[in-house]
Structure formats: structure tokens, C-alpha cells
């Protein structure tokens, strides 16, 4: 289950740090340790972890305070270890942003089961969508990186507003863009600022893309949603 997951163990007891590190490394995890809250912050400034195992009863800044502070900037799952088993203490830990809470003394196997359970709940990263570099619309092609439109071997001249519209549409092919959103994007670039003006620009752009601008195939009107570029 570990799949080379990287864990950070934060505990001011050197013996416990060492035991947990050895046990979890044998279970297949990558493990880094920190001796207190300040040390943990230095480690976290340079590394990303899949899960943090954090002792509550540490000298100086305790685990609850560190957990609460970390939650302001990171979403990494946190498991708290504590000698306190009272319900109020567990609630305090969970309210501070912990994902789970394990009372000492505990069986190492239980810690392992809890860690794996948390890691299973963490959603996998969304796959990165790789957009094409060139969009094809019949005999017309649009080079996204260069911002150029070509009809066969001939470069199609685009106005500044048409170029901006193509940049907007090519960033989200197959996705309707509302007229309000287009007005907002164009205004940001100092272009037209009214929905009626957008409609006019779309009509002009269609003349450069479509074989029959009156029956658009590639720069479509989506009823109730706006306009959509639908390349081949």
C-alpha cells in the first residue's frame, strides 16, 4: 500500500522516533524524522510528504498547536500520537485539523493500518490534461503557441480582439465560454467590453474559420451557455 509514500515523524523522544522510523521503513515507506515543531517546519520547507505522524506532548510548541498552524498552509494528512485518551482530547486534535488520532501505547501494526487507511482516502492527483499545440478546423489550423492562424499555406490576419478570442477558446477547446466571461477576458486586455461587441467579433472570426459562417461547424453557439470552439 505504501507505494514509496514519504512520511514525516515528529516526536521529541529519540527512542520512539527511531523505533517508528525503522518499523515504517520495513513496511516500505520513505521516512524522515524531526525532533520538535521548529525542526519539523524546517524539514517541511524543503520537502513534501504524503502523511505526517505528529506527537502531541512535545516540549515547547506542542503537536496540537503545530497541527493547527500547518493546516493554514498545507493539506497533508496528519495523524496525532498522544498519551491522552480522553474524548475531549481527541476532539481537540481533530478540530485542530488532524485526520486521525492514536493513543499511546499502541501496537505498531495498528499505526500501520491507520496510516494505510488514511493514504487510501487521499484522492489521487488529477491527471494533467495535455492540450494540443495546433488546432485543426477543416482547412484552417491555429498554432496555439505562436497565436497564428493558417488557411493552407496562407497566414490569416487576425485583429487584436480576434487573436485574444482565439487564445481564450484554444485554452478550453470543446468547453462553452459564456459571453459574460468573454467580455471579462477581453476587458482585461483592453478590448471590447460589451456583449453585443463580442457577438460582432464572433461573427467576424467565423468568416475566417468557417466554410459557411452562417452554419458554423467549429465556432459554435451553445444555446444558453455561450460560444464554444470545437476543433477536429
Secondary structure, 3 states (H helix, E strand, C coil): CCCCCEEEEECCCHHHHHHHHHHHHHCCCEEEEECCHHHHHHHHHHCCCCEEEEECCCCCCCHHHHHHHHCCCCCCEEEEEECCCCHHHHHHHHHCCCCEEEECCCCHHHHHHHHHHHHHHCCCCCCCCCCCCEEEECCEEEECCCCEEEECCEEECCCHHHHHHHHHHHCCCCCCECHHHHHHHHHHCCCCCCHHHHHHHHHHHHHHHCCCHHHCCCEEEECCCEEEECCC
